[in-house]
Amino acid sequence: MCGRYASSSRPQDLIEEFDVDEDRTGQRSRSILVSAQSPPAGQPDFNIAPTKAAPVVLSRAARDDADAVTTRQLRLLTWGLVPSWSQDVKVGLRMTNARAESLLGKPSFARAAAFRRCLVPADGWYEWQVSPTAVDAKGKPRKQPFFIHRRDGVPLAMAGLYEFWRDKSLAEDDPDSWLTTYSIITTAADPGLDRIHDRQPLVLEAADWDDWLDPRQSDLSRVKAHLEFGQGGRFDAYPVALAVNSSRNNGEQLLVPLARSDLVGAVDPTTGEIIG
């Protein structure tokens, strides 16, 4: 699964990186958070958690005579997919991830997979490794957080789906009547990374972005081919401090590698060695 990630790029950087036509990050959007988001959506955030709004790249089609024209947009969407037919936005808390192997057969994801695909920019994601030897203060297996990122230093483009949900108790032209949400697609973890967790985000390469984002491309066999994409050796992982466990903590310090001497019962993802 992917339950936390870091995204430090500002909108102007993402516009260039993803060849965006329209920056819509300044557009007012509904939030499901009780308190104001910190840091504000669209600012560098090193601990993005479900229910937060974060930058997402998508393409929308518009009709101009007989020609379908698409524009690539950068928007701030809420993490946790809420289907248009849902009666309660809280369902998004259970739909932060979508499994690549089964999403085409699930009503909650299938239509979005056909018409509303997106890319979620990130520096990398966090995953928690369950120790085979160490326990915490409660006697449960100790969990060591790792940060996983591309070896080449290029930002990630995690494959995702997005949906529009309308609050019918409000006027249609009220900005708060619309909630736009997204889910990150996951797949089986690469060899080595599976020593941390058995799942990882589906990360697409730049050559596949156009086809993945094109809303006019609804051939499910082509969508399925993207969902089956895999390329080992792209990622590195290193342990980080337990501070990332709390979504209230933020800042670049969360990405500082933890010293080997600070590890307790952690498994080296490269060698399988138990450290500490």
HUMO-V29397 format. One record per backbone hydrogen bond with DSSP energy under -0.5 kcal/mol. CO is the residue of the C=O (numbers start at 0). NH is the residue of the N-H. If there is no record, write none. Layout:
BEGIN
{{CO	NH} {CO	NH}}
END
This chain:
BEGIN
{{2	49} {3	125} {4	47} {5	122} {5	123} {6	44} {9	12} {9	13} {10	14} {11	15} {12	16} {13	17} {14	19} {15	18} {21	23} {21	73} {23	26} {39	42} {41	10} {44	6} {47	4} {48	51} {51	78} {53	76} {55	74} {56	118} {57	72} {59	70} {61	68} {63	66} {66	63} {66	68} {68	61} {70	59} {70	72} {71	20} {71	21} {72	57} {72	74} {73	23} {74	55} {74	76} {76	53} {77	79} {77	181} {78	50} {80	82} {82	85} {87	90} {88	91} {89	92} {90	93} {91	94} {94	80} {95	183} {97	185} {98	101} {98	102} {101	104} {102	105} {104	106} {105	108} {105	109} {106	110} {108	112} {109	113} {110	114} {111	115} {115	161} {116	58} {117	159} {118	56} {118	120} {119	157} {121	155} {122	149} {123	5} {124	147} {125	2} {126	128} {126	145} {128	130} {128	143} {133	141} {135	138} {139	135} {141	130} {141	143} {142	144} {143	128} {144	239} {145	126} {146	237} {147	124} {148	235} {149	152} {155	121} {156	203} {157	119} {158	184} {159	117} {160	182} {162	180} {164	178} {165	167} {166	169} {170	173} {172	174} {173	176} {174	177} {176	166} {177	29} {178	164} {178	180} {179	77} {180	162} {181	79} {182	160} {183	97} {184	201} {185	99} {186	199} {189	193} {190	192} {191	194} {192	195} {192	196} {197	188} {199	186} {200	202} {201	158} {201	203} {204	207} {205	208} {205	209} {207	211} {208	212} {209	213} {213	216} {215	217} {217	219} {218	221} {218	222} {219	223} {220	224} {221	225} {222	226} {223	227} {225	228} {230	233} {233	150} {235	148} {237	146} {238	257} {240	243} {241	244} {242	245} {244	246} {245	248} {250	253} {251	254} {252	255} {255	240} {258	261} {259	262} {265	267} {265	274} {267	271} {272	267} {272	274} {274	264} {274	265}}
END
